[in-house]
Amino acid sequence: MDARYIEQLVREVLKQMGSAAGEVKAPVVEAGTQGGKPECDLHPGKDYPLAEKRPELIRTATGKKLEDITIENVLNGKITPQDVRITADALLMQARIAEACGRRQLAQNFRRAAELTGVPDERILEIYNALRPYRSTKAELLAIADELEHKYGARINAAFVREAADVYERRGRLRTA
């Protein structure tokens, strides 16, 4: 199959997915920041989805532009797996848009995900398994929370793990040492 055809097809699907979301009327929100200063304002009804309507705001973890991610560049090795990972900045912009639209829980999910972009994949899987009932002691869960907060700066996720430790303790779902 022709690589350009596949690329065109993917872009069309993404475009249709964006238009299926419908127009959203909401206030202006800040986009990403550079040195603590807003780079631009986002208008949820006008700028969402970002990849379609504001692609200049989206950068890969390695600094490449969204337009650089093409089938041709993937096939010739110019795009690596690191280039197609979502960044914390992109997730935080999505969080701002969601919050401006009144979708606070979705915004919180984006913020939690943004924090996790700094945690290695292998560690995320270990933490996921540790959070399953009867897999960890309370002390182990609290140690994970401290690690998330202090090593990775993931305060929201650390609070989530601490809450899980308390809930598991109340419900008898902790592993006994």
N, C-alpha and C positions, 0 to 999 in steps of 0.2 A: 504494500500500500504506500502511496506517495506521502512523504513526510509533511509536505505543505498542506495536503488535504487533511491529514490528521490534526495538524496545528489549527487550521481554519475551523474544523469541526469542534475542537475543544473550545476555541474562542467563542463560537456561536452558542454552544451549550452554556458556557459561563454567562454570556450576555442574556440568554433567555432566563437563566436562573435569577439574575439580578432584576429583570423586569417583572418576573413572577412575584417578587417580594412586594411590588406595588410602591406607590409614592408614599413617603412618610413626611408628615408636617411636624417639625420640631424646631426648637431653638438652635442657635449656633453654638458649637462647642470647639474647644481648642484641639488642634491636631498634635503631632509629635512635637517635642521640644529639642532645642539645640542650646546647650549650655543654660538650661532653665528658662529660656524665653520661647514663647510659642512661635512655631514656624508659620502657621496659617490657621485660619478658622475653618471648621467643617460645618456644612449645612447638611444635616442628615437626609433631608428630602432631595437635595440636589447632588450630593457627593457620594451617596451610597448606591451601589457597592464601590468601595474604594478602588479595587483592581480595574474596574471598568471606567469609572468617572474621574478618578484622581490617581492614575497609575504613577505619576511623578512623585507621589508621597511614599510609595512602597519601594523598599530596598531589601535585598537579601541579607542574610547574616554576614556575608562577605562583601557587601557594599554594591553588588550588581543591581542594575535597574530591572524592573519587571519586564520591560521589553526585550531584555537580553535572554530571557528564559524562553527558548524556542526549541523545537524538536531538533533542528539542525545543530544547535549548540550543545544539546544533550548528546547527540550521536557523535559529534566530533570531540567530545570531552571537555568543552569549555564550561559546561555546567556540571557541577558535582552535586552529590546528595546534600552537602552543606548549603548549597545555593537555593534549594527548594524548601528549606525549613522555614517556618514562619518565625518572625522576630517578635521580641517583646514590644517594640514600637508599634508594629502593625496591630497586635492584639490590644494594646492600650488605646489606639485610635478607634478600634471597633468598640471598645468598652465605653469610650466617650460618646460615640454615636448611640449605642444602646441605651445609655443612661439618659441622654437628651430625648430619646423617644419614650421614656418612662419605663424601660425594661431593666430595672435595677438588678434583678437576679442574673440576667444574661450578662450585664456589665460586670458583675462580681465574678462570674465564671471566666470572662475574658481576662480580668485582672489576675485571677488565680493561675490561669494558663500562662500569662505573660511572665509571672514569677518562675514558673517551671521551665521556661526556655533556658535558664541558666543551670539547670540540674541535668547531669548526664542521664541519658536514656536508661542505662543499666541500673542506675540508682533509683530512678522513678519506678521501674519494675520491682525492685527490691522493696521499696516503700509500699507500693500497691499490695504486694503479697503480705507484708507485715501488718497492713491495715485490715486484713481479712479476719473475721472472728476466730478466736482461739489461737492465733498465730504468734501473738506478742504479749509480753507482760506490760503492765502500765509503765514501768521504768524504761522499757525498750521504746515504747511509743513516745514517751516524754523526751528521750534522747534523740529520736528522729526529729521531733519538733524543734529541739534546740539546734540540731544540725541544719535544718531548713532555714531557721531564722538567722543563725550566726554565720554559717558557712556560705549560704546562697542568698541571703537577704530576702527570703520568701516568708515574710511575716504573716500574710493571709493564710498560706498553706500550713504554717506552723500552728496557727490558732485552730485550724481545722483538725489537725492531728491531735492537739491537746483536747479539743472537744470530744473527738472520737475516743480518746483514752478514758475520759470521764464517763461517757455514755456506756462504753464497754464494761467499765467497772460496775456501774449501777445495774446493768443487765446481766452481769456474770458472763461476759463474753471474752474475758482475758485468759491468756494461757497461764497456767499456774507454773511457777518456777520449778 
